[in-house]
Amino acid sequence: MGSIMYAKIDLSRVKTYPLSERRNLVKVDDFITPESPPPPYTNPELEEVATRIVEARKFNRPVIVMIGAHVIKCGLSLLLIDLMKRGFITHIATNGAGSIHDFEIALIGETSEDVATSIEDGSFGMAEETGAMMNEAIQEGVKDGLGYGEAVGRMIAEDNRFKFKEYSIFYTGYKLRIPVTVHVAIGTDIIHQHPKCNFGAIGWATGEDFKIYVNSVSQLEGGVFLNIGSAVIGPEVFLKALSIVRNLGYKVEKFTTANFDLIDLGDYRKPISQDHPHYYYRPRKNIVNRPTSLGGRGYHISGNHKETIPNLYHMIIRLMPRSPHLPPYERNLLKASKDEKQLIDLQTQNVKAADAVKNLVSLYPSLKGVITDLIRSYRVITLSLEGGGTLFLCGNGGSFSDALHITAELIKSFKKKRPVTEAFRRKVCKLPQGEKVASCLEGGLRCITLGTNNSVSSAVLNDFSLPNMNYAQELYVLSRPGDVFLGISTSGNAENVYYAALTAKAKGLTVILLTGKEGGRISEVADIVIRVPETDTRRIQELHVPIYHCLCEMLEAYFFS
């Protein structure tokens, strides 16, 4: 429910203009290449940082690099990309602005508008393609369970409109399977101004990236963390991630940090009082000193990024061993098929869910082709249910029975016990016979089979001029944007399921179709289509059962492990 107390602006009325009409200040022609000689710069501590990076990778320890957007605007992307390809950088993190500049560079080879001029007439940040395409990439990625960075990298990799992919950090990360994560503050980025912005999708996507980032930080013992030009997001996100991993029992004590910025901190390891301006400079505390207090070593490298980073790059190249250090996980994924990649990724996230898929394919080899869409469906449904959404189902005849069957498996225990939450137990046990109630109730997932209310169905049949609108009417009233609709139709042409799918699409639901080989007209509007490789109705229905049993098992493993 929206706020009824405060007035809100309507972002759908925002006016945009073609990106081609914008004058840009940064172009790929100005980028610094690996072959470019470094400018003069002397700092013995920079050599120490370079040595620690090379040593860390020699022993397969991670090197995480957090960058502000200015690093890209300074034309340093190609140096970072080369270090990624050589195996020296194992994770890149950035803020929302960093993702936007990288995206525009990949798309048109230019970025960075004249803010001082464009803010005066309200055109700042209103380029249509940047806002529309990035929001599309994020929203489509969320449907597939991807974080922000991977979703953007995938669009750049797969969309032919991007003519400058080789200059993109996100594209390189996606191709090499090196995490590129984006850490967003809502309202700070120009794509948040666009009419197509979905803040829920952005929040979920950057949340997934944070969990990926925390996982990288959990392995930082003996590694290196660099913060280049991020004065707020970088140090704050790093400090929280470090606290989480230590809370979870990971040993992350002896590692190296280095902060790169223009500001000269003097003796940056010396304690200072709160009346000193440098006390409030976050990287000094949250990158250099606090995180390394258990035996690590922090550095502050002062200077222009165009001087410090090229010199760091060339020091690393000079010191590097002969063989790169691409981790085995990335090497395996580079060789894997699309379905295998989905399964490998799922394995890293939820072993029991991945085992359910493996068991399905083992028992029914003909269903190997449904792996990708089954996993996509699982991710979309978990995302919706986590956010308080509902799964709506419908079908006809045997498919109607299947819809009811799925609902039954999700509303109560399927393969394992699902005790009620402890908070609910405490509340109900205070009431008469509450302990008996608590001992019987089980955890479940929000799902509704359409068409079970005969009164509604008969009223719609009697009153509507268009037949077969009963499912659509229920869905229109009960559903909310972010919910999921699962239609079951062996032919893919059931009229009432089709109308419900159209309604779901218009209301902002993700539409999943469970069908046969042909898919029918419902497949044309569905976001995800799980196709059984059969054309005979009986055989299709027989194979639908193990598929949705697998899906139920996966969901149970996710929510009730």
C-alpha positions, 0 to 999 in steps of 0.5 A: 500500500502506498503512502496516503499521508505525503504527496509524491512526484510522478516519475512517469512524467519525466521527459527524456531526450536521445543520447545522440544529442548529448555533448560528452566530455570523455571519449575512448580516444582519450583512454590510457592504454597498457602500452602508454608509458606511465607519467612521472610519479615517485612514492616508495609505498606504491611499489610496496602495494604492487609487490603485495598484489603480485605476492597475493596472486602468487598464492591465489589470494584475492585482489578486490578493487573498489572504484569510483566513477572518476576512475572510468572518466579518467580513462583508466578502464583498459588498465584494469581490464588488462589486469583482469585478463592477466588474473591479477584482479579477482573482483571489481566493485563500484557505485551506480555512477561507475556502472553508468559511465562504463555502460555508456562507454560500451554503447557509444564510446563516450560518456560524462555530460556537462552537468553545470549546463544541463542542471539549469534546464532540467536535462541533466541525466535525462538521456533516454537510452541510458535510463531505459536500457540500464533499467531494462538490463537490471529488471531482466537480470532480476528475473534470472536471479542476477545481481546488478553488475552481472545483469549489466555485463550480460546486456553489453555482451549479448546486445549488438548495439554496443560497439565498444565492448572491449572498453567495458569493465562490466563486459570483461567481468561477465566474459571472464566470470570475474564479479563486478558488483554495484553498490547503489544508494537510491536517488544518487544515479541518473537512471533513477530519474527515468520513467522505467526505473523500478526501485524494487528491482534495483534494490534487490539487484544491488543487494545480491551484489552486496552478498557476492561482495561479502563472499569475496571479502570473506576470502581476503586473508592474505589478499589485497583490497584497493579503494580507488577514488570512492570516498563514501560508498567504498569505505562504508560498504567494505567496513560492513562487509568485513564486520559480517564475515568476522561475525560469521567466523571467517578469519580475515585479519592479515591483509593489505589495504590501499586507498588512492585519492588526491587528498594528502593525509600526511602521517595517515597512520597517526591517531588524530582527534575529532577536531581535525578535518581528516578524522571525518575522511572515511577512507582514512578510518575505514580502509587504511586503519581500522580494518588492518588493526589485527595484523594487516597493513594499510596504505594511502597513496596520494596523487592524481589517478592518471598518475598513480594507477598507470604507475601501479599497473606498470609496476605489477607487470614488471613484477608479475610471474609468467603464468596468470592466476585465473581461478578453477571456478572461472576456468570451468565456467568458461568451458560449460554449456548454458545449462551447465553454467546455470547449474554450476551457479545454482550449486554455489548458491543452494546445494539442495536446490541444485541436487533436486535439478540433478536428480530430475535430469537423472531420472528423466534425461529427456528433460535436460532441456528445461534446466535453464528455464526451470532455474529461472522460474525458481529464481523469479519465484523466490525473489517475489516471495521474499518480497512479500509477493504471491504465486498465482496458478491456473490451468484446465482439466488435468492442468487445473489439478496440477495447479492445485497440487503445486499449491498444496505442496507449497502451502504446507510441508512437502519433503521436510518439516517446516516449523512455524517461526519462533516469534509466532510460536511465542505469541500463539502459546500465550493463548488458550490451546496455543501450544497445540496449534503451534505444534501442528502448524507448518510454514508455507509459501504464499500461493493461490490457484485461480478458479476455485471460487465457483461463485466468482467464476459463475458471475464472470461467465454470466456477466462478461460479454467475452467468455473465459475471463474468470481467471483474468478477473481474479488475477486483476483484483488479487495480484500486485506488481512483483507477483508471479503468474504460472499458467499450465497449458499442455497446448499453450493455447488455453483461452482463459489461461491466455487472458490471465497471462495478458492481464498478468503481463499488464499488471507487472507480474512475471509470467511463467508457462508450463507447456508442451513442445509447441508452446502455443500463443501463451508462449509469445507473451510469457517471460519464461517458458518451460517446454516439455519435449512432447506433443501428446497431451498425456505424455506432456502431463506425465512429465509436468509432474516431476518438473513441478515436484522439482520446483517445489523441492527447490523452493522448499530448500531455499525457504526452509533449509 
